[in-house]
Amino acid sequence: MYDFDTPVERRGTASLKWEKYKARDIIPLWVADMDFRSPPAVINALHKRVDYGVFGYTIAPDELNEVVTAMLESRYAWKVQSEWLVWLPGLVSGFNVACRAVGEAGDDVMTAVPVYPPFLSAPGNCRRNLIKVALKEENNRWQFDFDRLEQSITANTRLFILCNPHNPIGRVYKWDELAALAAICRKHDIVICSDEIHCDLILDREKRHIPTASLDPEVAARTITLMAPSKTYNLPGLGCAFAVISEKNLRQKFKKAMAGIVPGVNALGYTAARAAFKDCADWQAALLDYLRGNLDAVEQAVGRMPYLSMAPVEATYLAWIDVRAAGLKNPSTFFEEAGVGLQDGIEFDGPGFMRLNFGCPRSLLKKALNRMSAALTDRLSTENR
Ligand SMILES: Cc1ncc(COP(=O)(O)O)c(C=O)c1O
């Protein structure tokens, strides 16, 4: 019913992902957007809005607030009131605002690494210190090291930025894990900023997304949740996201930190978000099936390649591949020379790993995997010579 197989030409469209390697034969599997057209219902809604032709200052339509609260209740059994929503042009703005809204300059902000790079720069952008706690990989599974996490908390730690599902390691945190983290944050009076941008991209059929704030009202009161339609429906260029903040004082501090700096969402962003959350369930289900097929292709190919390994990906369209055994001096350059543009783990505080974006037509993905395989096989035979 929906076509994810036919390649869409993205060269020459000012795409961040594709322009990086323009005029070079390198398949771009780096920044996290997908090479698919957005759902037809979104495109139709945008056509209608554009045909109307007036693009004045726009506020979040009441109906959109209702669509979002209904969506959160039906997908996650999470009851949210419209006034808890704060619309934002993006999640990166959202967690930067959270860093400014909580505590004072000189305070500490904690996160678990490896993680999405803007988490690492947000605290420094507003004169907070970053405390990084390494996730541990045990039995081929990434998880929190709660002992180390608690030991790393200082008297000035005010905020924990959580990524759930976690980019780049692909985990969907379970209730017990979220509850353990929330208990530590409660004990040390730390606010949680929970980035849940990948929450509707759960590939593991045994897993479900649990919004951190849905654990209980006390956890909700110390949580700023960030969500968006941008990853699931492939709309990041339209800049539309939202925060859910149930506690009034925290919400006011957040809005105050935004004032005069963070612009409102644009009219097309709101239009796309409404259609995405309301009319695209079939498309989303078809996308998830397609991504599951792509993940199989990645897992099988990586399993056959010399040197490489990866833990299971539970969510996102991003694979976090361990390339340490290959002993590459510069893994990015190695794979670029092989004709594939991956993102270097160093940027995520995960050296020795590469992140591969498999949100693309399977034919292109397979071509990239074949190129990687050929280069690594070559390397192995050179080493053995
Ligand atoms: C965890 C996470 N947060 C935020 C973003 C980007 O958010 P935005 O484009 O809304 O600023 C990404 C994009 O990859 C992401 O992976």
The ligand as an ORCA input file, in Angstrom:
! r2SCAN-3c Opt
* xyz 0 1
  C      17.443     12.073     20.775
  C      17.211     13.173     19.804
  N      16.742     14.345     20.235
  C      16.512     15.380     19.385
  C      16.775     15.245     18.029
  C      16.542     16.407     17.096
  O      15.465     17.150     17.511
  P      15.008     18.454     16.707
  O      15.311     18.242     15.270
  O      13.536     18.500     17.011
  O      15.723     19.613     17.317
  C      17.274     14.032     17.544
  C      17.603     13.891     16.114
  O      18.224     12.960     15.701
  C      17.492     12.975     18.448
  O      17.956     11.797     18.032
*
